[in-house]
Amino acid sequence: MESNRKIHFNMNQEDISYVSQIFESYEGIGLLRTINSETTHMCIYTNVWMVEKCLTLINNLIKKEKLNIFNVHVEISSTVE
């Protein structure tokens, strides 16, 4: 069983820096990367034990911070690009 996960999503371009700072403040939860800044395709690299915490954080950003985060999906991965 692979223990790595990728959480893909899109968001408004002007919020990328803010979300990046939020994930950096939660050290160890996951590594946020911008896959494509034009399409705002983002990816969080995390493990099976932290994926639910990452998803909870994303949901809180959507509900409490009113950020436009969409197309959220999780995939199993054996590597971090």
C-alpha positions as CSV (number, residue, x, y, z in Angstrom):
1,M,0.0,0.0,0.0
2,E,1.4,3.4,-1.0
3,S,1.5,5.9,1.8
4,N,1.9,9.0,-0.3
5,R,-1.0,11.1,-1.5
6,K,-1.4,14.1,-3.9
7,I,-4.3,16.5,-3.3
8,H,-5.0,18.4,-6.5
9,F,-7.1,21.5,-6.7
10,N,-7.6,24.9,-8.4
11,M,-8.1,28.3,-6.8
12,N,-8.0,32.0,-7.5
13,Q,-4.6,33.1,-8.5
14,E,-4.6,36.0,-6.0
15,D,-5.0,33.6,-3.1
16,I,-2.0,31.3,-3.9
17,S,0.4,33.2,-1.7
18,Y,-2.0,33.2,1.2
19,V,-2.8,29.5,1.0
20,S,0.9,28.8,0.7
21,Q,1.6,30.7,3.9
22,I,-1.2,28.8,5.7
23,F,0.3,25.4,4.7
24,E,3.8,26.5,5.6
25,S,2.5,27.4,9.1
26,Y,1.3,23.8,9.6
27,E,4.7,22.3,9.3
28,G,4.6,18.6,8.4
29,I,1.0,18.5,7.2
30,G,2.0,18.6,3.5
31,L,4.1,20.3,0.8
32,L,2.1,22.7,-1.3
33,R,3.3,23.2,-4.9
34,T,2.0,25.3,-7.8
35,I,1.7,22.9,-10.8
36,N,0.5,25.6,-13.2
37,S,0.2,29.2,-12.2
38,E,-1.9,30.2,-15.2
39,T,-4.6,27.5,-14.6
40,T,-3.9,27.7,-10.8
41,H,-3.5,24.0,-10.6
42,M,-2.1,23.3,-7.1
43,C,-1.0,20.1,-5.5
44,I,-0.3,19.2,-1.9
45,Y,2.0,16.3,-1.4
46,T,1.3,14.5,1.9
47,N,1.0,11.0,3.4
48,V,-1.9,8.7,4.2
49,W,-1.8,9.9,7.9
50,M,-2.1,13.6,7.1
51,V,-4.5,13.6,4.1
52,E,-7.6,14.1,6.2
53,K,-6.0,17.0,8.0
54,C,-5.1,18.6,4.7
55,L,-8.7,18.1,3.4
56,T,-10.0,19.6,6.7
57,L,-7.8,22.6,6.3
58,I,-8.9,23.1,2.6
59,N,-12.5,22.8,3.7
60,N,-12.0,25.4,6.4
61,L,-10.4,27.7,3.9
62,I,-13.4,27.3,1.7
63,K,-16.1,27.7,4.4
64,K,-14.5,30.1,6.9
65,E,-12.2,32.1,4.7
66,K,-14.6,32.0,1.7
67,L,-11.7,31.1,-0.7
68,N,-12.7,29.8,-4.1
69,I,-11.0,26.4,-4.0
70,F,-12.4,23.8,-6.4
71,N,-11.8,20.6,-8.3
72,V,-10.4,19.0,-5.1
73,H,-9.4,15.4,-5.6
74,V,-6.9,13.0,-4.0
75,E,-4.7,10.5,-5.8
76,I,-2.3,7.8,-4.6
77,S,1.3,8.4,-5.5
78,S,4.6,6.7,-5.1
79,T,6.6,9.8,-5.9
80,V,6.9,13.5,-5.2
81,E,7.7,15.5,-8.3
